[in-house]
Amino acid sequence: MSILDKLTGPSSLFHTRDPKMFTGPVLIILILSMMILPLPPFLLDIFFTFNIALALMVLLVSMLTKKPLDFAAFPSVLLFTTLLRLSLNVASARIVLMHGHNGTDAAGKVIEAFGHFLVGGNFAVGVVVFFILVVINFMVITKGAGRIAEVGARFTLDSMPGKQMAIDADLNAGLIGEEEAKTRRKQVGQESEFYASMDGASKFVRGDAMAGIVILFVTVIGGLLIGMLQHGLPFGQAIETYVLLTIGDGLVAQIPALMISIAAGVIVSRVNTDEDVGQQIVGQLFVNPRVMFMVGGLIAALGIIPGMPNTVFLLFAAAMFGIGWKMIKNQRKREEAALLHVPPSAAVQEAPEASWDDVQQVATLSIEVGLRLIPLVDERQNGALIGRISSVRKKFAQDIGFLPSVVHITDRMDLEQNTYRICLKGVQIGLSQLYVDKYLAIESGPSSGKLDGIDFVDPAYSIPAVWIDEDQCDYAQVYGYTVVESDVVAATFLNHLLHRHASVLLGRQEVEALLERMRKTDKTLVEDVVPKLVSISTLQRILQTLLEEGVSIRDMRTILEVIVEHATPLQTDWHSLVAIIRINLRGVITQQWFESEEILNVICLNNDIEHMMLQAVNSGGSMEPNTANTLIRQTRAALEFQEQSGYPPVLMVEHVLRPMLSRLLRRQLPNLVVMSGEEIPPDRAIRMTSEIGATQ
């Protein structure tokens, strides 16, 4: 294909259906043309008017934008508008120097109007006004906006690792999906790029202000020399003509520049909310009627002082009192409307006779909350914890292999107001606290600063943390903390407890649901297992034993196939079946704890203690208490070394010893995983990190 075919083909630039992609190139060509080619005064008027309209548009868009990323193109807009103003300055300066001797309308009607109408035709006043605008733009707005953009870029870049860790934590806990995680990561990246761009783009405005001053002096001096030397104008007429034209030109450029600078300040100084700047100001400034009355009283006191403009001050005082009184009336109307929606208390009725309807079944899973935590679980108040719990149940089903029971949520008067507890079949399995209006800053590593808040320990992973206010979140992320919301803390704790008590959650109803689901895809296999070989209760016990040892039961086909192959109708040793199932699931078990590692770092037993335990198992005897205590103590020390080294908490033993050691050690060390050598795939290498029973 030739170059011409590539340029004119159906997928080329010239055949695109989106005309917006030509906006940037056309604007750049237009700006360069204005700098190079001389423009007639009429076109100059059109471009100056367009510049003013564009600046107004940018200012209004920045005021109505609710989040900075909603106007992510602002740094590029700032660059283009700055180049447009500079090109107009070059074009107007050319016309002023070439045709300024013809009068004040030589450079167009817009410059003439700004030179006469805004400053009254007095070039001295124009010079003062111009320099005041430059000082306001350069020293106040641009400098402040640039500093905010610089600090914002620094804080945003420093907080990126913490935000990424929070997204990964939500994804691993099942609180969000993969698509939402990608969206959040993309938003974090866009936010960092935006503030970094704003930090650099703010330099454009400062340079524009400096260029405006330089162009002013060059045009005035050059105009005087050209007017007097080339066109023979008297000094008074030359200075009045050229200075007035130059001041008009400067004002035409500085007023849009001031609008763009204000827009930049609004963008970088706003706080992310669901309201624009106007709504934030009105909603937070006019919120307290006492402030209105106090301001009105002070203004009225100043208004009665002799010599003060009494009428103006008293009018403003009356307006303040009126606004305050109107705010009080609106508050009373809202309170009355709220009372109308409260249902009246029910009349006292005679208590009915007790019946079987009063007997309530114990919920399998329940969360009981204190009074202050009700907003988290109230759907009418958009409680976020409800959705989190649904995500946790879905993630649990995907990881473990069955859907846990519905979580019943109730409020309890006997609990402390910020306390909640998680119950399994009416028995408390977790107790912790939440603060609805605070965030939890978790130490994800060595922190570089101290936070002011309520010291806490994360209930799921026992990591030190601090409950902080929203205004400290950015500082916490910079210091190296991972900041999460209160509902995420509760959902993560629930997810941790569900995995720990998965075997208890698997009841007969869940087993029947699993079998019914398997019947849809492999009816013959299910009928060969239940009830021909094992009963539902035996199958339930097999699955519960696997869950107790942290093995997922997602691969139900393999589990049923092992039972068909090794079980008999007359003799069913479910302990032996569990051991054989684990061997057939060795790929899943190894991947769960070691992922794709080629070398498996595990804890092992010393040959002497392993031989002694094999003799005890073969003779049907039990382990001596002293030996058992020594084994537990040394295993705990080895487990701590594994955790500090970042290795999985896996103890590898002989296949015959695995069931006994698993039951013995997991009672004292619930995080420990006991595996046998036969459960390791042959393509993986084993490295011993600790030896239990060694003399040293």
Secondary structure as the mmCIF struct_conf table of DSSP 4:
data_model
#
loop_
_struct_conf.conf_type_id
_struct_conf.id
_struct_conf.beg_label_comp_id
_struct_conf.beg_label_asym_id
_struct_conf.beg_label_seq_id
_struct_conf.end_label_comp_id
_struct_conf.end_label_asym_id
_struct_conf.end_label_seq_id
HELX_RH_AL_P HELX_RH_AL_P1 ILE A 3 THR A 8
BEND BEND1 GLY A 9 GLY A 9
TURN_TY1_P TURN_TY1_P1 PRO A 10 SER A 11
BEND BEND2 SER A 12 SER A 12
HELX_RH_3T_P HELX_RH_3T_P1 LEU A 13 HIS A 15
BEND BEND3 ARG A 17 ARG A 17
HELX_RH_3T_P HELX_RH_3T_P2 PRO A 19 PHE A 22
HELX_RH_AL_P HELX_RH_AL_P2 THR A 23 ILE A 36
BEND BEND4 LEU A 37 LEU A 37
HELX_RH_AL_P HELX_RH_AL_P3 PRO A 41 LEU A 64
BEND BEND5 LYS A 66 LYS A 67
HELX_RH_3T_P HELX_RH_3T_P3 PRO A 68 PHE A 71
TURN_TY1_P TURN_TY1_P2 ALA A 72 ALA A 73
HELX_RH_AL_P HELX_RH_AL_P4 PHE A 74 HIS A 99
HELX_RH_3T_P HELX_RH_3T_P4 GLY A 100 ASN A 102
TURN_TY1_P TURN_TY1_P3 THR A 104 ALA A 107
HELX_RH_AL_P HELX_RH_AL_P5 LYS A 109 ALA A 113
HELX_RH_PI_P HELX_RH_PI_P1 PHE A 114 LEU A 118
TURN_TY1_P TURN_TY1_P4 VAL A 119 GLY A 121
HELX_RH_AL_P HELX_RH_AL_P6 PHE A 123 VAL A 135
HELX_RH_PI_P HELX_RH_PI_P2 ILE A 136 THR A 142
HELX_RH_AL_P HELX_RH_AL_P7 LYS A 143 ASN A 172
TURN_TY1_P TURN_TY1_P5 ALA A 173 GLY A 174
BEND BEND6 LEU A 175 ILE A 176
HELX_RH_AL_P HELX_RH_AL_P8 GLU A 178 LEU A 225
HELX_RH_PI_P HELX_RH_PI_P3 ILE A 226 GLN A 230
BEND BEND7 HIS A 231 HIS A 231
HELX_RH_AL_P HELX_RH_AL_P9 PHE A 235 SER A 269
BEND BEND8 THR A 273 GLU A 275
HELX_RH_AL_P HELX_RH_AL_P10 VAL A 277 LEU A 285
BEND BEND9 PHE A 286 PHE A 286
HELX_RH_AL_P HELX_RH_AL_P11 PRO A 289 GLY A 303
TURN_TY1_P TURN_TY1_P6 ILE A 304 ILE A 304
BEND BEND10 ILE A 305 ILE A 305
TURN_TY1_P TURN_TY1_P7 PRO A 306 GLY A 307
BEND BEND11 MET A 308 MET A 308
HELX_RH_AL_P HELX_RH_AL_P12 ASN A 310 LEU A 340
TURN_TY1_P TURN_TY1_P8 HIS A 341 HIS A 341
BEND BEND12 VAL A 342 VAL A 342
HELX_LH_PP_P HELX_LH_PP_P1 PRO A 343 VAL A 348
HELX_LH_PP_P HELX_LH_PP_P2 GLU A 350 ALA A 354
HELX_RH_3T_P HELX_RH_3T_P5 TRP A 356 ASP A 358
HELX_LH_PP_P HELX_LH_PP_P3 GLN A 361 ALA A 363
BEND BEND13 THR A 364 THR A 364
STRN STRN1 LEU A 365 VAL A 369
HELX_RH_3T_P HELX_RH_3T_P6 LEU A 371 LEU A 373
HELX_RH_AL_P HELX_RH_AL_P13 ILE A 374 VAL A 377
HELX_RH_3T_P HELX_RH_3T_P7 GLU A 379 GLN A 381
TURN_TY1_P TURN_TY1_P9 ASN A 382 ASN A 382
HELX_RH_AL_P HELX_RH_AL_P14 ALA A 384 ILE A 400
BEND BEND14 GLY A 401 PHE A 402
HELX_LH_PP_P HELX_LH_PP_P4 LEU A 403 VAL A 406
STRN STRN2 VAL A 407 ASP A 411
TURN_TY1_P TURN_TY1_P10 MET A 413 ASP A 414
BEND BEND15 LEU A 415 LEU A 415
TURN_TY1_P TURN_TY1_P11 GLN A 417 ASN A 418
STRN STRN3 THR A 419 LEU A 424
TURN_TY1_P TURN_TY1_P12 LYS A 425 GLY A 426
STRN STRN4 VAL A 427 GLN A 433
TURN_TY1_P TURN_TY1_P13 VAL A 436 ASP A 437
STRN STRN5 TYR A 439 GLU A 443
BEND BEND16 GLY A 445 GLY A 445
BEND BEND17 SER A 448 GLY A 449
BEND BEND18 GLY A 453 GLY A 453
STRN STRN6 ILE A 454 VAL A 457
TURN_TY1_P TURN_TY1_P14 PRO A 459 TYR A 461
STRN STRN7 PRO A 464 ILE A 468
HELX_RH_3T_P HELX_RH_3T_P8 GLU A 470 GLN A 472
HELX_RH_AL_P HELX_RH_AL_P15 CYS A 473 VAL A 478
TURN_TY1_P TURN_TY1_P15 TYR A 479 GLY A 480
STRN STRN8 TYR A 481 GLU A 485
HELX_RH_AL_P HELX_RH_AL_P16 SER A 486 ARG A 500
TURN_TY1_P TURN_TY1_P16 HIS A 501 HIS A 501
HELX_RH_AL_P HELX_RH_AL_P17 ALA A 502 LEU A 505
HELX_RH_AL_P HELX_RH_AL_P18 ARG A 508 ARG A 519
TURN_TY1_P TURN_TY1_P17 LYS A 520 THR A 521
HELX_RH_AL_P HELX_RH_AL_P19 LYS A 523 VAL A 529
TURN_TY1_P TURN_TY1_P18 VAL A 530 LEU A 533
BEND BEND19 VAL A 534 VAL A 534
HELX_RH_AL_P HELX_RH_AL_P20 ILE A 536 GLU A 548
TURN_TY1_P TURN_TY1_P19 GLU A 549 GLY A 550
HELX_RH_AL_P HELX_RH_AL_P21 MET A 556 HIS A 566
BEND BEND20 PRO A 569 LEU A 570
HELX_RH_AL_P HELX_RH_AL_P22 TRP A 574 ASN A 584
TURN_TY1_P TURN_TY1_P20 LEU A 585 LEU A 585
HELX_RH_AL_P HELX_RH_AL_P23 ARG A 586 PHE A 594
TURN_TY1_P TURN_TY1_P21 GLU A 595 SER A 596
BEND BEND21 GLU A 598 GLU A 598
STRN STRN9 ILE A 599 LEU A 605
HELX_RH_AL_P HELX_RH_AL_P24 ASN A 607 ASN A 618
TURN_TY1_P TURN_TY1_P22 SER A 619 GLY A 620
HELX_RH_AL_P HELX_RH_AL_P25 PRO A 625 SER A 645
TURN_TY1_P TURN_TY1_P23 GLY A 646 GLY A 646
STRN STRN10 VAL A 650 VAL A 653
TURN_TY1_P TURN_TY1_P24 HIS A 655 LEU A 657
HELX_RH_AL_P HELX_RH_AL_P26 ARG A 658 GLN A 668
TURN_TY1_P TURN_TY1_P25 PRO A 670 ASN A 671
STRN STRN11 VAL A 673 SER A 676
HELX_RH_3T_P HELX_RH_3T_P9 GLY A 677 GLU A 679
BEND BEND22 ILE A 680 ILE A 680
TURN_TY1_P TURN_TY1_P26 PRO A 682 ASP A 683
STRN STRN12 ALA A 685 ILE A 692
TURN_TY1_P TURN_TY1_P27 GLY A 693 GLY A 693
#
